[in-house]
């Protein structure tokens, strides 16, 4: 998606740790026009899949997932994070390692609520993630869907760091990933991003 790539080039910041910071348009300050265009793109790519719910993880993915769920006119569900093993009863749980935080946490979704069961075997889920690098968060969400018996139509990812192994590993498991910007490499010396040609 060239529109997103152009914003990454213009506003993304490559820090000294060779990490691309997208706080100015995706993670902290949200570019609403960009969110609208990205959610349109995911809708176009998944509109034949009869999506019943959009799933993400707190907190960076919530805005993206909400914008996307609006296009499909379906509920959005987000997994909560917990850094201790003390979790509520009746939950689907997946342990995820955070490359950014350098520690593990638990993502969980309650398997029922007062109004309806949140994720069920009748659901066809679209997972939305802001960044897929090592892919642990996306894989954790996929695992939660498997535990619930739900079908996963695929993963919509804003930015995929193709030079890391997450996207490749998930695709090798037969999981469909629709990335809007795929980064082939980050040149720390030049402070430039090179995108995959697809």
RODO-2510 file (C-alpha; in nm, 4 decimals, decimal comma):
residues 198
     n   res          X          Y          Z
     1     x     0,0000     0,0000     0,0000
     2     x     0,1952     0,2949    -0,1321
     3     x     0,0076     0,5495     0,0790
     4     x     0,1302     0,3809     0,3980
     5     x     0,4813     0,3348     0,2591
     6     x     0,5015     0,7065     0,1785
     7     x     0,4009     0,7995     0,5344
     8     x     0,6576     0,5567     0,6768
     9     x     0,9300     0,7221     0,4662
    10     x     0,8142     1,0733     0,5570
    11     x     0,7320     1,0320     0,9267
    12     x     0,8924     0,7093     1,0480
    13     x     1,2017     0,7468     1,2636
    14     x     1,4828     0,4919     1,2652
    15     x     1,6423     0,5024     1,6083
    16     x     1,9928     0,4008     1,7111
    17     x     1,8722     0,0474     1,7959
    18     x     1,7668     0,0027     1,4312
    19     x     1,4000     0,0127     1,5281
    20     x     1,1438     0,1912     1,3125
    21     x     0,9332     0,4211     1,5309
    22     x     0,5814     0,4911     1,4006
    23     x     0,4458     0,6797     1,7008
    24     x     0,3632     0,9933     1,5008
    25     x     0,0991     0,8246     1,2855
    26     x     0,0207     0,4722     1,4057
    27     x     0,0931     0,4001     1,7705
    28     x     0,0601     0,7163     1,9759
    29     x    -0,0794     0,9844     1,7487
    30     x    -0,3228     0,8286     1,5045
    31     x    -0,3548     0,9488     1,1472
    32     x    -0,7305     0,9044     1,0987
    33     x    -0,7158     0,9302     0,7205
    34     x    -0,4495     0,6576     0,7190
    35     x    -0,6586     0,4360     0,9500
    36     x    -0,9552     0,4786     0,7183
    37     x    -0,7517     0,3865     0,4107
    38     x    -0,5921     0,0847     0,5811
    39     x    -0,9266    -0,0481     0,7036
    40     x    -1,0700    -0,0019     0,3519
    41     x    -0,7804    -0,2064     0,2167
    42     x    -0,8330    -0,4909     0,4650
    43     x    -1,2048    -0,4856     0,3930
    44     x    -1,1365    -0,5212     0,0208
    45     x    -0,8960    -0,8082     0,0788
    46     x    -1,1203    -1,0015     0,3194
    47     x    -1,4730    -0,9002     0,2136
    48     x    -1,5476    -1,2424     0,0627
    49     x    -1,4538    -1,4237     0,3840
    50     x    -1,7730    -1,3559     0,5838
    51     x    -1,5877    -1,2091     0,8819
    52     x    -1,7908    -1,2240     1,2053
    53     x    -1,5431    -1,0639     1,4470
    54     x    -1,2181    -0,8701     1,4381
    55     x    -0,9584    -0,9656     1,6993
    56     x    -0,6508    -0,7788     1,8209
    57     x    -0,4401    -0,7347     2,1320
    58     x    -0,4197    -0,4327     2,3586
    59     x    -0,3277    -0,1632     2,3064
    60     x    -0,1674    -0,0549     1,9773
    61     x    -0,3944    -0,2724     1,7648
    62     x    -0,7251    -0,1516     1,9083
    63     x    -0,7642     0,1556     1,6872
    64     x    -0,6776    -0,0408     1,3720
    65     x    -0,9104    -0,3248     1,4646
    66     x    -1,1957    -0,0879     1,5510
    67     x    -1,1669     0,0975     1,2193
    68     x    -1,1646    -0,2364     1,0382
    69     x    -1,4576    -0,3798     1,2330
    70     x    -1,6608    -0,0736     1,1363
    71     x    -1,6103    -0,1616     0,7678
    72     x    -1,7341    -0,5159     0,8260
    73     x    -2,0046    -0,4010     1,0704
    74     x    -1,8979    -0,6674     1,3208
    75     x    -1,7802    -0,6586     1,6845
    76     x    -1,4165    -0,6024     1,7705
    77     x    -1,2606    -0,8106     2,0487
    78     x    -0,9235    -0,7486     2,2058
    79     x    -0,7102    -0,9802     2,4126
    80     x    -0,5888    -0,8358     2,7394
    81     x    -0,2316    -0,8594     2,8656
    82     x    -0,1251    -0,9901     3,2032
    83     x     0,2338    -1,0107     3,3236
    84     x     0,1693    -1,2560     3,6069
    85     x     0,0198    -1,6042     3,6003
    86     x    -0,2823    -1,4822     3,8027
    87     x    -0,5497    -1,4857     3,5359
    88     x    -0,9288    -1,4858     3,5555
    89     x    -1,1064    -1,8203     3,5385
    90     x    -1,2719    -1,9297     3,2142
    91     x    -1,0147    -1,7771     2,9829
    92     x    -0,8330    -1,8701     2,6666
    93     x    -0,4644    -1,7987     2,7289
    94     x    -0,1529    -1,7749     2,5154
    95     x     0,1962    -1,6944     2,6414
    96     x     0,3711    -1,4384     2,4192
    97     x     0,7277    -1,3136     2,4184
    98     x     0,7656    -0,9405     2,3537
    99     x     1,0783    -0,8621     2,1544
   100     x     1,0367    -0,4931     2,2382
   101     x     0,9956    -0,5443     2,6129
   102     x     1,2348    -0,8421     2,6290
   103     x     0,9939    -1,0397     2,8458
   104     x     0,6921    -1,2651     2,8225
   105     x     0,3313    -1,1918     2,9053
   106     x    -0,0012    -1,3712     2,8847
   107     x    -0,2687    -1,2675     2,6355
   108     x    -0,6140    -1,3781     2,7335
   109     x    -0,9811    -1,3574     2,6423
   110     x    -1,2616    -1,4614     2,8710
   111     x    -1,4544    -1,7454     2,7138
   112     x    -1,7873    -1,6021     2,8226
   113     x    -1,9488    -1,2779     2,9347
   114     x    -2,2865    -1,1654     3,0595
   115     x    -2,4102    -1,0877     2,7087
   116     x    -2,2587    -1,3489     2,4798
   117     x    -1,9656    -1,5813     2,4398
   118     x    -1,6881    -1,3623     2,3048
   119     x    -1,5113    -1,6043     2,0674
   120     x    -1,6830    -1,9243     1,9534
   121     x    -1,6462    -2,2067     1,7030
   122     x    -1,9037    -2,0311     1,4842
   123     x    -1,6823    -1,7255     1,4395
   124     x    -1,4733    -1,6449     1,1340
   125     x    -1,2064    -1,4175     1,2782
   126     x    -0,9920    -1,1510     1,1177
   127     x    -0,6863    -1,0796     1,3324
   128     x    -0,5470    -0,7258     1,3058
   129     x    -0,1944    -0,6382     1,4208
   130     x     0,0009    -0,3160     1,3842
   131     x     0,3436    -0,4744     1,3304
   132     x     0,4519    -0,8309     1,2566
   133     x     0,8230    -0,8754     1,3241
   134     x     0,8865    -1,2019     1,5071
   135     x     0,5113    -1,2622     1,4920
   136     x     0,4633    -1,3811     1,8494
   137     x     0,1600    -1,1605     1,9224
   138     x    -0,0184    -1,2563     1,6006
   139     x     0,0595    -1,6229     1,6626
   140     x    -0,0690    -1,5924     2,0203
   141     x    -0,3979    -1,4506     1,8952
   142     x    -0,4203    -1,7303     1,6394
   143     x    -0,3607    -1,9817     1,9188
   144     x    -0,6457    -1,8318     2,1231
   145     x    -0,8798    -1,8728     1,8240
   146     x    -0,7716    -2,2356     1,7857
   147     x    -0,8445    -2,2967     2,1556
   148     x    -1,1933    -2,1514     2,1089
   149     x    -1,2538    -2,3584     1,7969
   150     x    -1,2973    -2,0468     1,5825
   151     x    -1,1881    -2,0188     1,2201
   152     x    -0,9240    -1,7598     1,1332
   153     x    -0,9704    -1,6031     0,7903
   154     x    -0,6302    -1,4403     0,8179
   155     x    -0,4152    -1,1711     0,9711
   156     x    -0,4246    -0,8107     0,8572
   157     x    -0,0926    -0,6460     0,9378
   158     x    -0,0082    -0,2783     0,8926
   159     x     0,3707    -0,3203     0,8794
   160     x     0,5565    -0,6470     0,8312
   161     x     0,9292    -0,6588     0,8964
   162     x     1,0066    -0,9199     0,6338
   163     x     1,3737    -0,9335     0,7363
   164     x     1,2597    -1,0983     1,0594
   165     x     1,1042    -1,4435     1,0633
   166     x     0,7505    -1,3875     1,1945
   167     x     0,5644    -1,3538     0,8660
   168     x     0,7542    -1,6402     0,7066
   169     x     0,6896    -1,8682     1,0055
   170     x     0,3175    -1,7892     1,0157
   171     x     0,2763    -1,8417     0,6418
   172     x     0,4590    -2,1753     0,6697
   173     x     0,1748    -2,2839     0,9006
   174     x    -0,0788    -2,2008     0,6326
   175     x    -0,1915    -1,8740     0,7914
   176     x    -0,2899    -1,6023     0,5462
   177     x    -0,1236    -1,2662     0,6143
   178     x    -0,2194    -0,9478     0,4321
   179     x     0,0488    -0,6888     0,5054
   180     x     0,0003    -0,3324     0,3858
   181     x     0,3707    -0,2433     0,3983
   182     x     0,6484    -0,5035     0,3902
   183     x     0,9937    -0,3834     0,4888
   184     x     1,2830    -0,5720     0,3335
   185     x     1,5520    -0,3977     0,5338
   186     x     1,6360    -0,0939     0,7415
   187     x     1,9597     0,0856     0,6600
   188     x     2,0813     0,2274     0,9910
   189     x     2,3674     0,4207     0,8340
   190     x     2,1469     0,5943     0,5779
   191     x     1,8385     0,5956     0,8050
   192     x     1,6324     0,4592     0,5185
   193     x     1,3667     0,1928     0,4783
   194     x     1,3671    -0,0437     0,1821
   195     x     1,0337    -0,2045     0,0963
   196     x     0,9771    -0,5452    -0,0594
   197     x     0,8801    -0,5370    -0,4251
   198     x     0,5504    -0,7256    -0,4609
***
